[in-house]
Amino acid sequence: KKKKKEKESADEKRKKEKEGDTAQTLEEPVMMWDVVKVCAWACENKIPEFQALARDQEIDGPVLMSIEESDLQGEPLASALKEAGFSKFGQMRRLQLALNKIRQAGHVGAVNSASSA
């Protein structure tokens, strides 16, 4: 029992450290993000399908900020979204809402402050 508790405790500690790393990463201005940070943003915004897309399409912060709604419906992004698993309205809407949240915050600043707004 003691080893199991120690393992759970170590797992919880790693999880908290990882969450802290993500929060710290997302405090950087979006325009400074690399692809890895865009993937962390996607995970935090509950759009994990976007992670693979960001890696495959090399979507970094500046590219993320430049995505418009018409880009999501046009090629080559529309096909890439389908390949990444965006087949449901809810998935696409979560992506649009997350992108809008960044833009509304004038997102040169931190995502965490936008999340709490």
KOLGU-4560 file (N, C-alpha, C; in nm, 3 decimals, padded with zeros to 5 digits):
<recs>
<n_xx: 00.082 n_yy: -00.120 n_zz: 00.000 ca_xx: 00.000 ca_yy: 00.000 ca_zz: 00.000 c_xx: 00.086 c_yy: 00.126 c_zz: 00.000 mol: A seq: 1 type: LYS>
<n_xx: 00.195 n_yy: 00.121 n_zz: 00.077 ca_xx: 00.281 ca_yy: 00.238 ca_zz: 00.087 c_xx: 00.342 c_yy: 00.272 c_zz: -00.049 mol: A seq: 2 type: LYS>
<n_xx: 00.390 n_yy: 00.168 n_zz: -00.122 ca_xx: 00.450 ca_yy: 00.192 ca_zz: -00.254 c_xx: 00.347 c_yy: 00.250 c_zz: -00.351 mol: A seq: 3 type: LYS>
<n_xx: 00.223 n_yy: 00.200 n_zz: -00.341 ca_xx: 00.119 ca_yy: 00.250 ca_zz: -00.429 c_xx: 00.093 c_yy: 00.398 c_zz: -00.402 mol: A seq: 4 type: LYS>
<n_xx: 00.088 n_yy: 00.436 n_zz: -00.275 ca_xx: 00.067 ca_yy: 00.576 ca_zz: -00.239 c_xx: 00.184 c_yy: 00.662 c_zz: -00.287 mol: A seq: 5 type: LYS>
<n_xx: 00.307 n_yy: 00.612 n_zz: -00.272 ca_xx: 00.425 ca_yy: 00.686 ca_zz: -00.318 c_xx: 00.419 c_yy: 00.706 c_zz: -00.468 mol: A seq: 6 type: GLU>
<n_xx: 00.378 n_yy: 00.601 n_zz: -00.542 ca_xx: 00.367 ca_yy: 00.611 ca_zz: -00.688 c_xx: 00.261 c_yy: 00.713 c_zz: -00.726 mol: A seq: 7 type: LYS>
<n_xx: 00.144 n_yy: 00.707 n_zz: -00.661 ca_xx: 00.038 ca_yy: 00.803 ca_zz: -00.688 c_xx: 00.086 c_yy: 00.944 c_zz: -00.658 mol: A seq: 8 type: GLU>
<n_xx: 00.157 n_yy: 00.960 n_zz: -00.548 ca_xx: 00.208 ca_yy: 01.089 ca_zz: -00.509 c_xx: 00.308 c_yy: 01.142 c_zz: -00.613 mol: A seq: 9 type: SER>
<n_xx: 00.396 n_yy: 01.056 n_zz: -00.661 ca_xx: 00.494 ca_yy: 01.095 ca_zz: -00.762 c_xx: 00.424 c_yy: 01.132 c_zz: -00.893 mol: A seq: 10 type: ALA>
<n_xx: 00.320 n_yy: 01.054 n_zz: -00.929 ca_xx: 00.243 ca_yy: 01.083 ca_zz: -01.051 c_xx: 00.174 c_yy: 01.219 c_zz: -01.040 mol: A seq: 11 type: ASP>
<n_xx: 00.115 n_yy: 01.246 n_zz: -00.924 ca_xx: 00.048 ca_yy: 01.374 ca_zz: -00.902 c_xx: 00.148 c_yy: 01.489 c_zz: -00.911 mol: A seq: 12 type: GLU>
<n_xx: 00.266 n_yy: 01.469 n_zz: -00.855 ca_xx: 00.369 ca_yy: 01.574 ca_zz: -00.858 c_xx: 00.410 c_yy: 01.603 c_zz: -01.002 mol: A seq: 13 type: LYS>
<n_xx: 00.432 n_yy: 01.496 n_zz: -01.082 ca_xx: 00.468 ca_yy: 01.515 ca_zz: -01.223 c_xx: 00.358 c_yy: 01.588 c_zz: -01.298 mol: A seq: 14 type: ARG>
<n_xx: 00.233 n_yy: 01.551 n_zz: -01.271 ca_xx: 00.120 ca_yy: 01.615 ca_zz: -01.338 c_xx: 00.116 c_yy: 01.763 c_zz: -01.305 mol: A seq: 15 type: LYS>
<n_xx: 00.134 n_yy: 01.798 n_zz: -01.176 ca_xx: 00.132 ca_yy: 01.939 ca_zz: -01.137 c_xx: 00.247 c_yy: 02.015 c_zz: -01.200 mol: A seq: 16 type: LYS>
<n_xx: 00.365 n_yy: 01.952 n_zz: -01.206 ca_xx: 00.480 ca_yy: 02.017 ca_zz: -01.269 c_xx: 00.451 c_yy: 02.042 c_zz: -01.416 mol: A seq: 17 type: GLU>
<n_xx: 00.392 n_yy: 01.942 n_zz: -01.482 ca_xx: 00.359 ca_yy: 01.955 ca_zz: -01.624 c_xx: 00.258 c_yy: 02.067 c_zz: -01.645 mol: A seq: 18 type: LYS>
<n_xx: 00.154 n_yy: 02.073 n_zz: -01.558 ca_xx: 00.056 ca_yy: 02.179 ca_zz: -01.568 c_xx: 00.121 c_yy: 02.315 c_zz: -01.546 mol: A seq: 19 type: GLU>
<n_xx: 00.213 n_yy: 02.322 n_zz: -01.453 ca_xx: 00.284 ca_yy: 02.446 ca_zz: -01.428 c_xx: 00.367 c_yy: 02.487 c_zz: -01.549 mol: A seq: 20 type: GLY>
<n_xx: 00.431 n_yy: 02.389 n_zz: -01.612 ca_xx: 00.508 ca_yy: 02.417 ca_zz: -01.733 c_xx: 00.419 c_yy: 02.472 c_zz: -01.842 mol: A seq: 21 type: ASP>
<n_xx: 00.301 n_yy: 02.412 n_zz: -01.859 ca_xx: 00.207 ca_yy: 02.458 ca_zz: -01.961 c_xx: 00.163 c_yy: 02.600 c_zz: -01.930 mol: A seq: 22 type: THR>
<n_xx: 00.127 n_yy: 02.626 n_zz: -01.806 ca_xx: 00.083 ca_yy: 02.760 ca_zz: -01.768 c_xx: 00.194 c_yy: 02.861 c_zz: -01.794 mol: A seq: 23 type: ALA>
<n_xx: 00.317 n_yy: 02.825 n_zz: -01.757 ca_xx: 00.429 ca_yy: 02.915 ca_zz: -01.779 c_xx: 00.451 c_yy: 02.938 c_zz: -01.928 mol: A seq: 24 type: GLN>
<n_xx: 00.442 n_yy: 02.832 n_zz: -02.007 ca_xx: 00.458 ca_yy: 02.842 ca_zz: -02.152 c_xx: 00.356 c_yy: 02.938 c_zz: -02.210 mol: A seq: 25 type: THR>
<n_xx: 00.232 n_yy: 02.927 n_zz: -02.166 ca_xx: 00.125 ca_yy: 03.006 ca_zz: -02.224 c_xx: 00.123 c_yy: 03.149 c_zz: -02.175 mol: A seq: 26 type: LEU>
<n_xx: 00.212 n_yy: 03.184 n_zz: -02.084 ca_xx: 00.222 ca_yy: 03.323 ca_zz: -02.041 c_xx: 00.303 c_yy: 03.407 c_zz: -02.139 mol: A seq: 27 type: GLU>
<n_xx: 00.377 n_yy: 03.341 n_zz: -02.226 ca_xx: 00.452 ca_yy: 03.413 ca_zz: -02.328 c_xx: 00.357 c_yy: 03.473 c_zz: -02.430 mol: A seq: 28 type: GLU>
<n_xx: 00.396 n_yy: 03.583 n_zz: -02.494 ca_xx: 00.313 ca_yy: 03.636 ca_zz: -02.602 c_xx: 00.295 c_yy: 03.531 c_zz: -02.712 mol: A seq: 29 type: PRO>
<n_xx: 00.174 n_yy: 03.520 n_zz: -02.763 ca_xx: 00.143 ca_yy: 03.420 ca_zz: -02.866 c_xx: 00.238 c_yy: 03.433 c_zz: -02.985 mol: A seq: 30 type: VAL>
<n_xx: 00.273 n_yy: 03.554 n_zz: -03.020 ca_xx: 00.360 ca_yy: 03.574 ca_zz: -03.137 c_xx: 00.499 c_yy: 03.514 c_zz: -03.117 mol: A seq: 31 type: MET>
<n_xx: 00.531 n_yy: 03.475 n_zz: -02.994 ca_xx: 00.660 ca_yy: 03.413 ca_zz: -02.964 c_xx: 00.651 c_yy: 03.261 c_zz: -02.958 mol: A seq: 32 type: MET>
<n_xx: 00.530 n_yy: 03.205 n_zz: -02.965 ca_xx: 00.512 ca_yy: 03.062 ca_zz: -02.951 c_xx: 00.570 c_yy: 02.985 c_zz: -03.068 mol: A seq: 33 type: TRP>
<n_xx: 00.625 n_yy: 02.869 n_zz: -03.036 ca_xx: 00.665 ca_yy: 02.775 ca_zz: -03.140 c_xx: 00.553 c_yy: 02.671 c_zz: -03.152 mol: A seq: 34 type: ASP>
<n_xx: 00.572 n_yy: 02.572 n_zz: -03.235 ca_xx: 00.470 ca_yy: 02.469 ca_zz: -03.258 c_xx: 00.435 c_yy: 02.395 c_zz: -03.128 mol: A seq: 35 type: VAL>
<n_xx: 00.536 n_yy: 02.367 n_zz: -03.046 ca_xx: 00.512 ca_yy: 02.295 ca_zz: -02.920 c_xx: 00.418 c_yy: 02.375 c_zz: -02.830 mol: A seq: 36 type: VAL>
<n_xx: 00.436 n_yy: 02.504 n_zz: -02.823 ca_xx: 00.351 ca_yy: 02.588 ca_zz: -02.739 c_xx: 00.209 c_yy: 02.598 c_zz: -02.795 mol: A seq: 37 type: LYS>
<n_xx: 00.197 n_yy: 02.597 n_zz: -02.926 ca_xx: 00.064 ca_yy: 02.594 ca_zz: -02.987 c_xx: -00.007 c_yy: 02.464 c_zz: -02.950 mol: A seq: 38 type: VAL>
<n_xx: 00.068 n_yy: 02.355 n_zz: -02.949 ca_xx: 00.010 ca_yy: 02.225 ca_zz: -02.909 c_xx: -00.036 c_yy: 02.228 c_zz: -02.763 mol: A seq: 39 type: CYS>
<n_xx: 00.040 n_yy: 02.292 n_zz: -02.676 ca_xx: 00.001 ca_yy: 02.305 ca_zz: -02.535 c_xx: -00.126 c_yy: 02.387 c_zz: -02.523 mol: A seq: 40 type: ALA>
<n_xx: -00.135 n_yy: 02.493 n_zz: -02.602 ca_xx: -00.256 ca_yy: 02.577 ca_zz: -02.605 c_xx: -00.377 c_yy: 02.494 c_zz: -02.648 mol: A seq: 41 type: TRP>
<n_xx: -00.359 n_yy: 02.412 n_zz: -02.752 ca_xx: -00.468 ca_yy: 02.328 ca_zz: -02.802 c_xx: -00.515 c_yy: 02.232 c_zz: -02.693 mol: A seq: 42 type: ALA>
<n_xx: -00.421 n_yy: 02.174 n_zz: -02.623 ca_xx: -00.455 ca_yy: 02.080 ca_zz: -02.515 c_xx: -00.532 c_yy: 02.152 c_zz: -02.405 mol: A seq: 43 type: CYS>
<n_xx: -00.484 n_yy: 02.269 n_zz: -02.365 ca_xx: -00.549 ca_yy: 02.345 ca_zz: -02.259 c_xx: -00.690 c_yy: 02.388 c_zz: -02.299 mol: A seq: 44 type: GLU>
<n_xx: -00.713 n_yy: 02.408 n_zz: -02.428 ca_xx: -00.844 ca_yy: 02.453 ca_zz: -02.476 c_xx: -00.933 c_yy: 02.337 c_zz: -02.520 mol: A seq: 45 type: ASN>
<n_xx: -00.894 n_yy: 02.216 n_zz: -02.482 ca_xx: -00.973 ca_yy: 02.096 ca_zz: -02.509 c_xx: -00.999 c_yy: 02.073 c_zz: -02.657 mol: A seq: 46 type: LYS>
<n_xx: -00.895 n_yy: 02.098 n_zz: -02.737 ca_xx: -00.901 ca_yy: 02.067 ca_zz: -02.880 c_xx: -00.775 c_yy: 01.987 c_zz: -02.917 mol: A seq: 47 type: ILE>
<n_xx: -00.764 n_yy: 01.866 n_zz: -02.860 ca_xx: -00.643 ca_yy: 01.786 ca_zz: -02.883 c_xx: -00.622 c_yy: 01.750 c_zz: -03.029 mol: A seq: 48 type: PRO>
<n_xx: -00.728 n_yy: 01.746 n_zz: -03.108 ca_xx: -00.713 ca_yy: 01.714 ca_zz: -03.250 c_xx: -00.625 c_yy: 01.818 c_zz: -03.321 mol: A seq: 49 type: GLU>
<n_xx: -00.625 n_yy: 01.938 n_zz: -03.267 ca_xx: -00.548 ca_yy: 02.046 ca_zz: -03.328 c_xx: -00.398 c_yy: 02.027 c_zz: -03.307 mol: A seq: 50 type: PHE>
<n_xx: -00.361 n_yy: 01.949 n_zz: -03.205 ca_xx: -00.218 ca_yy: 01.927 ca_zz: -03.179 c_xx: -00.149 c_yy: 01.863 c_zz: -03.298 mol: A seq: 51 type: GLN>
<n_xx: -00.206 n_yy: 01.755 n_zz: -03.348 ca_xx: -00.146 ca_yy: 01.686 ca_zz: -03.464 c_xx: -00.143 c_yy: 01.778 c_zz: -03.584 mol: A seq: 52 type: ALA>
<n_xx: -00.249 n_yy: 01.852 n_zz: -03.602 ca_xx: -00.256 ca_yy: 01.946 ca_zz: -03.714 c_xx: -00.148 c_yy: 02.053 c_zz: -03.704 mol: A seq: 53 type: LEU>
<n_xx: -00.130 n_yy: 02.107 n_zz: -03.583 ca_xx: -00.029 ca_yy: 02.211 ca_zz: -03.563 c_xx: 00.111 c_yy: 02.158 c_zz: -03.596 mol: A seq: 54 type: ALA>
<n_xx: 00.136 n_yy: 02.033 n_zz: -03.553 ca_xx: 00.267 ca_yy: 01.973 ca_zz: -03.584 c_xx: 00.283 c_yy: 01.950 c_zz: -03.733 mol: A seq: 55 type: ARG>
<n_xx: 00.181 n_yy: 01.886 n_zz: -03.794 ca_xx: 00.190 ca_yy: 01.852 ca_zz: -03.936 c_xx: 00.197 c_yy: 01.974 c_zz: -04.027 mol: A seq: 56 type: ASP>
<n_xx: 00.125 n_yy: 02.079 n_zz: -03.990 ca_xx: 00.118 ca_yy: 02.199 ca_zz: -04.073 c_xx: 00.213 c_yy: 02.310 c_zz: -04.027 mol: A seq: 57 type: GLN>
<n_xx: 00.295 n_yy: 02.279 n_zz: -03.925 ca_xx: 00.394 ca_yy: 02.374 ca_zz: -03.873 c_xx: 00.328 c_yy: 02.507 c_zz: -03.831 mol: A seq: 58 type: GLU>
<n_xx: 00.224 n_yy: 02.495 n_zz: -03.750 ca_xx: 00.152 ca_yy: 02.614 ca_zz: -03.703 c_xx: 00.215 c_yy: 02.664 c_zz: -03.573 mol: A seq: 59 type: ILE>
<n_xx: 00.282 n_yy: 02.776 n_zz: -03.583 ca_xx: 00.341 ca_yy: 02.839 ca_zz: -03.465 c_xx: 00.252 c_yy: 02.957 c_zz: -03.424 mol: A seq: 60 type: ASP>
<n_xx: 00.296 n_yy: 03.036 n_zz: -03.330 ca_xx: 00.215 ca_yy: 03.147 ca_zz: -03.280 c_xx: 00.172 c_yy: 03.247 c_zz: -03.386 mol: A seq: 61 type: GLY>
<n_xx: 00.266 n_yy: 03.299 n_zz: -03.467 ca_xx: 00.224 ca_yy: 03.395 ca_zz: -03.569 c_xx: 00.124 c_yy: 03.335 c_zz: -03.670 mol: A seq: 62 type: PRO>
<n_xx: 00.145 n_yy: 03.209 n_zz: -03.707 ca_xx: 00.052 ca_yy: 03.145 ca_zz: -03.800 c_xx: -00.084 c_yy: 03.127 c_zz: -03.732 mol: A seq: 63 type: VAL>
<n_xx: -00.082 n_yy: 03.082 n_zz: -03.606 ca_xx: -00.206 ca_yy: 03.063 ca_zz: -03.531 c_xx: -00.286 c_yy: 03.193 c_zz: -03.528 mol: A seq: 64 type: LEU>
<n_xx: -00.219 n_yy: 03.303 n_zz: -03.499 ca_xx: -00.286 ca_yy: 03.433 ca_zz: -03.489 c_xx: -00.341 c_yy: 03.479 c_zz: -03.624 mol: A seq: 65 type: MET>
<n_xx: -00.287 n_yy: 03.429 n_zz: -03.732 ca_xx: -00.332 ca_yy: 03.473 ca_zz: -03.864 c_xx: -00.446 c_yy: 03.389 c_zz: -03.921 mol: A seq: 66 type: SER>
<n_xx: -00.480 n_yy: 03.278 n_zz: -03.853 ca_xx: -00.588 ca_yy: 03.192 ca_zz: -03.904 c_xx: -00.721 c_yy: 03.264 c_zz: -03.893 mol: A seq: 67 type: ILE>
<n_xx: -00.790 n_yy: 03.269 n_zz: -04.006 ca_xx: -00.923 ca_yy: 03.330 ca_zz: -04.010 c_xx: -01.026 c_yy: 03.221 c_zz: -04.036 mol: A seq: 68 type: GLU>
<n_xx: -01.152 n_yy: 03.252 n_zz: -04.012 ca_xx: -01.258 ca_yy: 03.153 ca_zz: -04.030 c_xx: -01.258 c_yy: 03.099 c_zz: -04.173 mol: A seq: 69 type: GLU>
<n_xx: -01.231 n_yy: 03.184 n_zz: -04.268 ca_xx: -01.229 ca_yy: 03.138 ca_zz: -04.409 c_xx: -01.116 c_yy: 03.037 c_zz: -04.431 mol: A seq: 70 type: SER>
<n_xx: -01.007 n_yy: 03.050 n_zz: -04.356 ca_xx: -00.896 ca_yy: 02.954 ca_zz: -04.368 c_xx: -00.940 c_yy: 02.815 c_zz: -04.324 mol: A seq: 71 type: ASP>
<n_xx: -01.026 n_yy: 02.810 n_zz: -04.223 ca_xx: -01.071 ca_yy: 02.682 ca_zz: -04.169 c_xx: -01.160 c_yy: 02.607 c_zz: -04.268 mol: A seq: 72 type: LEU>
<n_xx: -01.220 n_yy: 02.680 n_zz: -04.360 ca_xx: -01.311 ca_yy: 02.618 ca_zz: -04.456 c_xx: -01.246 c_yy: 02.599 c_zz: -04.593 mol: A seq: 73 type: GLN>
<n_xx: -01.132 n_yy: 02.664 n_zz: -04.617 ca_xx: -01.066 ca_yy: 02.656 ca_zz: -04.746 c_xx: -00.949 c_yy: 02.560 c_zz: -04.744 mol: A seq: 74 type: GLY>
<n_xx: -00.900 n_yy: 02.531 n_zz: -04.862 ca_xx: -00.786 ca_yy: 02.440 ca_zz: -04.875 c_xx: -00.657 c_yy: 02.518 c_zz: -04.856 mol: A seq: 75 type: GLU>
<n_xx: -00.554 n_yy: 02.456 n_zz: -04.805 ca_xx: -00.539 ca_yy: 02.316 ca_zz: -04.769 c_xx: -00.583 c_yy: 02.284 c_zz: -04.626 mol: A seq: 76 type: PRO>
<n_xx: -00.621 n_yy: 02.385 n_zz: -04.550 ca_xx: -00.651 ca_yy: 02.363 ca_zz: -04.409 c_xx: -00.776 c_yy: 02.279 c_zz: -04.387 mol: A seq: 77 type: LEU>
<n_xx: -00.878 n_yy: 02.295 n_zz: -04.470 ca_xx: -01.001 ca_yy: 02.218 ca_zz: -04.453 c_xx: -00.974 c_yy: 02.067 c_zz: -04.460 mol: A seq: 78 type: ALA>
<n_xx: -00.895 n_yy: 02.026 n_zz: -04.559 ca_xx: -00.861 ca_yy: 01.883 ca_zz: -04.572 c_xx: -00.777 c_yy: 01.836 c_zz: -04.454 mol: A seq: 79 type: SER>
<n_xx: -00.683 n_yy: 01.920 n_zz: -04.413 ca_xx: -00.596 ca_yy: 01.884 ca_zz: -04.300 c_xx: -00.678 c_yy: 01.871 c_zz: -04.171 mol: A seq: 80 type: ALA>
<n_xx: -00.777 n_yy: 01.958 n_zz: -04.153 ca_xx: -00.864 ca_yy: 01.950 ca_zz: -04.035 c_xx: -00.940 c_yy: 01.818 c_zz: -04.035 mol: A seq: 81 type: LEU>
<n_xx: -00.993 n_yy: 01.778 n_zz: -04.150 ca_xx: -01.065 ca_yy: 01.651 ca_zz: -04.158 c_xx: -00.973 c_yy: 01.534 c_zz: -04.127 mol: A seq: 82 type: LYS>
<n_xx: -00.853 n_yy: 01.537 n_zz: -04.183 ca_xx: -00.755 ca_yy: 01.430 ca_zz: -04.158 c_xx: -00.718 c_yy: 01.423 c_zz: -04.010 mol: A seq: 83 type: GLU>
<n_xx: -00.716 n_yy: 01.538 n_zz: -03.944 ca_xx: -00.679 ca_yy: 01.544 ca_zz: -03.801 c_xx: -00.795 c_yy: 01.501 c_zz: -03.711 mol: A seq: 84 type: ALA>
<n_xx: -00.912 n_yy: 01.477 n_zz: -03.770 ca_xx: -01.024 ca_yy: 01.428 ca_zz: -03.690 c_xx: -01.131 c_yy: 01.531 c_zz: -03.660 mol: A seq: 85 type: GLY>
<n_xx: -01.124 n_yy: 01.647 n_zz: -03.724 ca_xx: -01.227 ca_yy: 01.749 ca_zz: -03.706 c_xx: -01.344 c_yy: 01.715 c_zz: -03.797 mol: A seq: 86 type: PHE>
<n_xx: -01.434 n_yy: 01.631 n_zz: -03.747 ca_xx: -01.548 ca_yy: 01.592 ca_zz: -03.829 c_xx: -01.680 c_yy: 01.636 c_zz: -03.766 mol: A seq: 87 type: SER>
<n_xx: -01.673 n_yy: 01.689 n_zz: -03.645 ca_xx: -01.794 ca_yy: 01.728 ca_zz: -03.574 c_xx: -01.799 c_yy: 01.879 c_zz: -03.555 mol: A seq: 88 type: LYS>
<n_xx: -01.919 n_yy: 01.928 n_zz: -03.554 ca_xx: -01.942 ca_yy: 02.071 ca_zz: -03.537 c_xx: -01.878 c_yy: 02.122 c_zz: -03.407 mol: A seq: 89 type: PHE>
<n_xx: -01.897 n_yy: 02.048 n_zz: -03.298 ca_xx: -01.844 ca_yy: 02.091 ca_zz: -03.169 c_xx: -01.693 c_yy: 02.109 c_zz: -03.169 mol: A seq: 90 type: GLY>
<n_xx: -01.624 n_yy: 02.020 n_zz: -03.237 ca_xx: -01.478 ca_yy: 02.031 ca_zz: -03.245 c_xx: -01.437 c_yy: 02.159 c_zz: -03.317 mol: A seq: 91 type: GLN>
<n_xx: -01.501 n_yy: 02.185 n_zz: -03.429 ca_xx: -01.468 ca_yy: 02.305 ca_zz: -03.507 c_xx: -01.505 c_yy: 02.431 c_zz: -03.430 mol: A seq: 92 type: MET>
<n_xx: -01.619 n_yy: 02.427 n_zz: -03.361 ca_xx: -01.662 ca_yy: 02.544 ca_zz: -03.285 c_xx: -01.566 c_yy: 02.572 c_zz: -03.170 mol: A seq: 93 type: ARG>
<n_xx: -01.519 n_yy: 02.466 n_zz: -03.100 ca_xx: -01.422 ca_yy: 02.487 ca_zz: -02.991 c_xx: -01.295 c_yy: 02.554 c_zz: -03.045 mol: A seq: 94 type: ARG>
<n_xx: -01.252 n_yy: 02.511 n_zz: -03.162 ca_xx: -01.133 ca_yy: 02.573 ca_zz: -03.222 c_xx: -01.160 c_yy: 02.721 c_zz: -03.253 mol: A seq: 95 type: LEU>
<n_xx: -01.274 n_yy: 02.749 n_zz: -03.314 ca_xx: -01.307 ca_yy: 02.888 ca_zz: -03.346 c_xx: -01.318 c_yy: 02.974 c_zz: -03.221 mol: A seq: 96 type: GLN>
<n_xx: -01.381 n_yy: 02.920 n_zz: -03.116 ca_xx: -01.394 ca_yy: 02.996 ca_zz: -02.992 c_xx: -01.258 c_yy: 03.023 c_zz: -02.927 mol: A seq: 97 type: LEU>
<n_xx: -01.171 n_yy: 02.923 n_zz: -02.929 ca_xx: -01.038 ca_yy: 02.940 ca_zz: -02.871 c_xx: -00.958 c_yy: 03.045 c_zz: -02.950 mol: A seq: 98 type: ALA>
<n_xx: -00.969 n_yy: 03.041 n_zz: -03.081 ca_xx: -00.900 ca_yy: 03.141 ca_zz: -03.164 c_xx: -00.957 c_yy: 03.281 c_zz: -03.137 mol: A seq: 99 type: LEU>
<n_xx: -01.088 n_yy: 03.290 n_zz: -03.126 ca_xx: -01.151 ca_yy: 03.420 ca_zz: -03.097 c_xx: -01.109 c_yy: 03.473 c_zz: -02.961 mol: A seq: 100 type: ASN>
<n_xx: -01.095 n_yy: 03.384 n_zz: -02.862 ca_xx: -01.055 ca_yy: 03.425 ca_zz: -02.728 c_xx: -00.916 c_yy: 03.490 c_zz: -02.732 mol: A seq: 101 type: LYS>
<n_xx: -00.827 n_yy: 03.431 n_zz: -02.809 ca_xx: -00.692 ca_yy: 03.488 ca_zz: -02.820 c_xx: -00.699 c_yy: 03.625 c_zz: -02.886 mol: A seq: 102 type: ILE>
<n_xx: -00.774 n_yy: 03.635 n_zz: -02.994 ca_xx: -00.783 ca_yy: 03.761 ca_zz: -03.068 c_xx: -00.848 c_yy: 03.871 c_zz: -02.983 mol: A seq: 103 type: ARG>
<n_xx: -00.956 n_yy: 03.838 n_zz: -02.913 ca_xx: -01.027 ca_yy: 03.937 ca_zz: -02.833 c_xx: -00.939 c_yy: 03.992 c_zz: -02.722 mol: A seq: 104 type: GLN>
<n_xx: -00.847 n_yy: 03.910 n_zz: -02.676 ca_xx: -00.758 ca_yy: 03.955 ca_zz: -02.570 c_xx: -00.648 c_yy: 04.042 c_zz: -02.628 mol: A seq: 105 type: ALA>
<n_xx: -00.651 n_yy: 04.062 n_zz: -02.759 ca_xx: -00.547 ca_yy: 04.138 ca_zz: -02.826 c_xx: -00.420 c_yy: 04.060 c_zz: -02.813 mol: A seq: 106 type: GLY>
<n_xx: -00.435 n_yy: 03.934 n_zz: -02.828 ca_xx: -00.341 ca_yy: 03.839 ca_zz: -02.777 c_xx: -00.197 c_yy: 03.852 c_zz: -02.815 mol: A seq: 107 type: HIS>
<n_xx: -00.145 n_yy: 03.957 n_zz: -02.763 ca_xx: -00.002 ca_yy: 03.969 ca_zz: -02.766 c_xx: 00.044 c_yy: 03.933 c_zz: -02.626 mol: A seq: 108 type: VAL>
<n_xx: -00.050 n_yy: 03.924 n_zz: -02.534 ca_xx: -00.019 ca_yy: 03.895 ca_zz: -02.394 c_xx: -00.042 c_yy: 03.749 c_zz: -02.360 mol: A seq: 109 type: GLY>
<n_xx: -00.068 n_yy: 03.724 n_zz: -02.235 ca_xx: -00.076 ca_yy: 03.587 ca_zz: -02.185 c_xx: -00.213 c_yy: 03.525 c_zz: -02.205 mol: A seq: 110 type: ALA>
<n_xx: -00.214 n_yy: 03.400 n_zz: -02.242 ca_xx: -00.338 ca_yy: 03.325 ca_zz: -02.262 c_xx: -00.408 c_yy: 03.304 c_zz: -02.131 mol: A seq: 111 type: VAL>
<n_xx: -00.335 n_yy: 03.281 n_zz: -02.024 ca_xx: -00.397 ca_yy: 03.255 ca_zz: -01.896 c_xx: -00.484 c_yy: 03.374 c_zz: -01.852 mol: A seq: 112 type: ASN>
<n_xx: -00.440 n_yy: 03.495 n_zz: -01.880 ca_xx: -00.522 ca_yy: 03.609 ca_zz: -01.843 c_xx: -00.644 c_yy: 03.616 c_zz: -01.931 mol: A seq: 113 type: SER>
<n_xx: -00.635 n_yy: 03.569 n_zz: -02.054 ca_xx: -00.751 ca_yy: 03.565 ca_zz: -02.143 c_xx: -00.850 c_yy: 03.460 c_zz: -02.097 mol: A seq: 114 type: ALA>
<n_xx: -00.799 n_yy: 03.347 n_zz: -02.045 ca_xx: -00.884 ca_yy: 03.239 ca_zz: -02.000 c_xx: -00.970 c_yy: 03.281 c_zz: -01.883 mol: A seq: 115 type: SER>
<n_xx: -00.917 n_yy: 03.368 n_zz: -01.798 ca_xx: -00.990 ca_yy: 03.407 ca_zz: -01.680 c_xx: -01.081 c_yy: 03.525 c_zz: -01.707 mol: A seq: 116 type: SER>
<n_xx: -01.073 n_yy: 03.581 n_zz: -01.826 ca_xx: -01.158 ca_yy: 03.698 ca_zz: -01.858 c_xx: -01.298 c_yy: 03.655 c_zz: -01.895 mol: A seq: 117 type: ALA>
</recs>
